[in-house]
């Protein structure tokens, strides 16, 4: 039996507070409470799985009953209480799994045991209830009274991974300790110590990968290490670890970024094909690429370098690659990859979906270069097109021009043999790269970026000039015609307002139109302001037109033309027939204003 294999999670389970990994804030508090004899009657240990909740509960139970505690408030491991606890024969420590014993009867049986005093001269009886959130509401309620007023010798230690599921009345009766996830550095050091004791040959990068994969759970890290040690015959290498854990190697993402920087579309497709043939799904690749881009972004700022949880060798590679990739590219690439990852589940052809994202990333540099200003490096807005074409693309979007437009001196048009006719279109396909003379002018037929900018500015100026020429001047006759047209449209469904709106007085000063009307009509017109403003701008072809509203003076208001409100109509009718008021009060009716 001495040669029986014991997993590392049990073999190296901490037996003292000073051997607990990554929870110093918990162990220090508990040792001080033991040393000063200030123990609470109930504790609640909360935190993720595999961080030491049950282990600390067992150590606490053993230590408070130890007869020969050390000066550091640790158990001696030699007294009868410690030996009986180690051999699982202690009558003073009871463990209950609430996941399988969650009924009222189980809690009542526990309450009956609490009445029995400690045995063997021990001072306390300790009850450890694991996964306490699994208790039913009835069981919680049955446990409340005992938990609030336990015997002086009883101590309850509750452990849970989901504190939010526990009743507030239970939480208020316990001293709560929140356990943290174990850091990668602490996990790495602990795994290294165990490997040295077990004479396992290891690479630090491999243990670091195991620590990352465990996500702060020491039990998972030890289980993974045991599996890989058995798989590799006690030779834990980085390559074997990557193969066993079925994760994408860092090298793939470094190669992907390097290939994208070279704009080698074929190369990037071959790399992705290799990843697919190894059994990895596209969403896993996109997730890893997003994380890689995030790490590159952080590598550019020394203030956040500590967020890179990698070995020094890997960090050096991130620093080197981050210096070769612009921040604008990284941010835009993150946007492209994140959008592709969100739409991955809805895509019918998963592989094609990822490949399209890689095509975008491959030509992303050209898009950024096309949109960036060469003088100050700021990004310009696209004025004429909504599409971004790479500089190396063979086709350039055609732009309609008029034959009599003269090109500015800064743009030298290519020589033409024929005079363009009306509504001709400038089309260039597969132009040969122009050679530049000493004067900076193109020496051969082609379209330059400066030429396109000049042409774009020219077309914009022509459009603005054309708009200014088409403006219709506002006068009394035009304004009255426009008002009759829009007033008819506004009152098609609101006939009751038609008479009052048609009596509206119109005036103008420059580009400002003033509408003067009765109160009811004025309120209605104000609600239609956007429609009126849009109509006048289009009618007079002038975007500077504005509208003001004014109230008619009382002497100009015609009582016969004024639109009565609902309450006013009712008052007139009730004056003729008072029974209407009784009917309204009897039915508890109100006005629809």
Residue pairs with C-beta under 8 A, 6 or more apart in sequence:
7 222
7 223
7 226
8 194
8 198
8 222
8 223
8 225
8 226
9 218
9 219
9 222
9 223
9 226
12 194
12 222
13 55
14 20
14 21
14 52
14 55
14 59
15 59
15 62
15 75
15 77
16 59
16 74
16 75
17 27
17 30
17 31
17 56
17 59
17 63
17 73
17 74
18 27
18 72
18 74
20 26
20 27
20 52
20 55
20 56
20 59
21 52
21 182
21 186
21 187
21 190
21 218
22 51
22 52
22 180
22 181
22 182
22 183
22 186
22 187
22 218
23 51
23 52
23 56
23 179
23 180
23 182
25 180
26 45
26 52
26 56
26 177
26 179
27 56
29 177
30 56
30 60
31 72
31 73
31 74
32 38
32 73
33 39
33 40
34 60
34 63
34 64
34 69
34 73
35 73
39 64
39 124
39 155
40 155
40 174
40 175
41 150
41 154
41 155
41 156
42 147
42 150
42 155
42 156
42 157
42 158
42 173
42 174
42 175
43 57
43 60
43 155
43 156
43 157
43 158
43 174
43 175
43 176
43 177
44 132
44 158
44 159
44 160
44 163
44 166
44 170
44 171
44 174
44 175
44 176
44 177
45 53
45 54
45 56
45 57
45 157
45 158
45 159
45 160
45 177
45 179
46 53
46 159
46 160
46 161
46 163
46 176
46 177
46 178
46 179
47 53
47 161
47 178
47 179
47 180
47 181
48 161
48 179
48 181
48 216
48 217
49 161
49 217
49 219
50 214
50 216
50 217
50 218
50 219
50 220
51 179
51 180
51 181
51 182
51 216
51 217
51 218
52 179
52 218
53 159
53 160
53 161
53 179
54 128
54 130
54 159
56 179
57 128
57 130
57 157
57 159
58 85
58 93
58 128
59 75
60 126
60 157
61 85
61 93
61 126
61 128
61 155
61 157
62 75
62 81
62 82
62 85
62 93
63 69
63 73
63 74
63 75
64 123
64 124
64 126
64 155
65 81
65 85
65 90
65 92
65 93
65 118
65 122
65 123
65 124
65 126
66 75
66 76
66 79
66 81
66 82
67 76
67 79
67 80
67 81
67 121
68 76
68 78
68 79
69 75
69 76
70 76
75 82
76 82
77 83
77 86
80 120
81 90
81 92
81 120
81 122
84 90
84 91
84 120
85 93
91 118
91 119
91 120
92 118
92 119
92 120
92 122
92 124
92 125
92 126
93 125
93 126
93 128
94 110
94 113
94 125
94 126
94 127
94 128
95 128
95 129
95 130
96 106
96 110
96 127
96 128
96 129
96 130
97 130
97 131
98 129
98 130
98 131
98 132
98 133
98 134
98 135
99 130
99 131
99 134
102 134
102 135
102 136
102 139
103 136
103 138
103 139
104 136
104 138
104 139
104 142
106 139
107 135
107 139
107 142
107 143
108 142
110 127
110 143
111 142
111 143
111 146
113 127
114 125
114 127
114 146
114 150
114 151
114 154
115 151
116 125
117 125
117 151
117 153
118 124
118 125
118 153
123 153
124 153
124 154
124 155
125 153
125 154
125 155
126 155
126 156
126 157
127 154
127 155
127 156
127 157
128 157
128 159
129 135
129 156
129 157
129 158
129 159
130 159
131 159
131 160
131 161
132 158
132 159
132 160
132 166
132 170
133 160
133 161
133 162
133 163
133 165
133 166
135 143
137 167
140 166
140 167
140 169
140 170
143 170
144 169
144 170
144 173
147 156
147 170
147 173
147 174
148 173
150 156
156 174
158 170
158 174
160 166
163 171
163 176
180 216
181 215
181 216
181 217
182 216
182 217
182 218
183 216
184 208
184 211
184 212
184 309
187 210
187 211
187 214
187 216
187 218
187 221
188 204
188 207
188 208
188 211
190 218
190 221
191 202
191 207
191 210
191 211
191 221
191 222
191 225
192 202
192 204
192 207
194 200
194 222
194 225
195 201
195 202
195 207
195 225
195 236
198 229
198 234
199 234
200 229
200 234
200 235
200 236
201 234
201 235
201 236
202 236
202 237
203 236
203 237
203 238
204 311
205 238
205 311
205 313
205 314
206 228
206 236
206 237
206 238
206 240
206 241
207 225
207 236
208 310
208 311
209 238
209 241
209 242
209 245
209 247
210 221
210 224
210 225
210 228
210 241
210 245
211 221
212 309
213 220
213 221
213 224
213 245
213 247
214 220
214 221
214 224
224 245
225 236
227 244
228 236
228 240
228 241
228 244
229 236
231 240
231 244
232 240
232 244
242 249
246 279
246 280
248 275
248 280
248 284
248 285
248 288
250 292
250 314
250 317
252 271
252 275
252 288
253 288
253 289
253 292
254 292
254 317
254 321
255 271
256 268
256 271
256 272
256 289
256 292
257 292
257 296
257 321
257 325
258 321
259 267
259 268
259 271
260 268
260 333
260 358
260 361
260 362
260 364
261 324
261 325
261 365
263 362
263 363
263 365
263 366
263 392
264 362
265 358
265 359
265 362
268 358
268 361
268 362
269 355
269 358
272 285
272 354
272 355
272 358
275 285
276 282
276 351
281 350
282 344
282 350
282 351
282 353
282 354
283 341
283 344
283 345
283 350
285 354
286 337
286 340
286 341
286 344
286 354
286 357
287 341
289 337
290 334
290 337
290 338
290 341
293 330
293 333
293 334
293 337
294 334
295 308
295 310
295 318
296 318
296 321
296 322
296 325
296 330
297 322
297 327
297 330
297 331
297 334
298 304
298 305
298 307
298 308
299 305
299 308
299 315
299 318
299 319
299 321
299 322
300 322
300 323
300 327
300 330
305 315
308 315
308 318
310 318
326 368
328 368
328 372
328 379
329 364
329 365
329 368
332 364
332 367
332 368
333 361
333 364
336 357
336 360
336 361
336 364
337 357
337 361
340 353
340 354
340 356
340 357
343 353
344 350
344 353
344 354
347 353
363 390
366 389
366 390
366 391
366 392
367 388
367 390
368 379
369 391
370 388
370 389
370 390
370 391
370 449
371 379
371 380
371 382
371 388
372 378
372 379
372 380
373 379
373 380
382 388
383 456
383 460
384 399
384 456
384 459
384 460
385 397
387 397
389 395
389 396
389 397
391 449
394 429
394 430
395 428
395 429
395 430
396 428
396 429
396 431
396 447
396 452
398 425
398 426
398 427
399 425
399 426
399 455
399 459
400 423
400 425
401 420
401 424
401 425
401 426
401 455
401 459
402 422
402 423
402 462
403 419
403 420
403 421
403 422
403 424
405 458
405 462
407 413
407 454
407 455
407 458
408 454
408 457
408 458
410 450
410 454
411 450
411 451
411 454
411 455
412 441
412 442
412 451
413 451
414 442
414 445
414 446
414 447
415 445
428 446
428 447
431 445
431 446
431 447
432 444
432 445
432 446
433 446
434 442
434 443
434 444
434 445
434 446
434 448
435 442
435 443
435 444
436 442
436 443
437 443
442 448
442 451
467 541
467 543
470 541
471 540
471 541
471 542
472 478
472 539
472 540
472 541
472 542
473 540
474 508
474 511
474 513
474 540
474 542
474 545
476 506
476 508
478 540
479 506
479 508
479 513
480 506
482 535
482 536
482 539
482 540
483 504
483 506
485 539
486 531
486 532
486 535
486 536
487 498
487 501
487 502
487 504
490 497
490 501
490 524
490 525
490 528
490 531
491 497
491 498
491 501
494 524
496 563
497 520
497 521
497 524
497 563
499 561
499 563
500 517
500 518
500 520
500 521
500 561
500 562
500 563
501 517
501 521
501 524
501 525
503 517
503 518
503 521
503 558
503 561
504 515
504 516
504 517
504 521
504 525
505 515
505 516
505 517
505 552
506 513
506 514
506 515
506 516
507 513
507 514
507 516
508 514
511 542
511 544
511 545
511 546
512 545
512 546
512 547
512 548
513 536
513 545
513 546
513 547
513 548
514 547
514 548
514 549
514 550
515 522
515 525
515 532
515 547
515 548
515 549
515 550
516 549
516 550
516 551
516 552
517 525
517 549
517 550
517 551
517 552
518 551
518 552
518 557
518 561
518 562
518 563
519 551
519 562
520 562
520 563
520 565
521 563
522 549
522 551
525 532
525 549
526 549
529 547
529 549
532 547
533 545
533 546
533 547
536 545
536 547
537 543
537 545
564 572
565 593
566 591
566 592
566 593
567 591
567 593
570 580
570 584
570 591
573 580
574 580
574 581
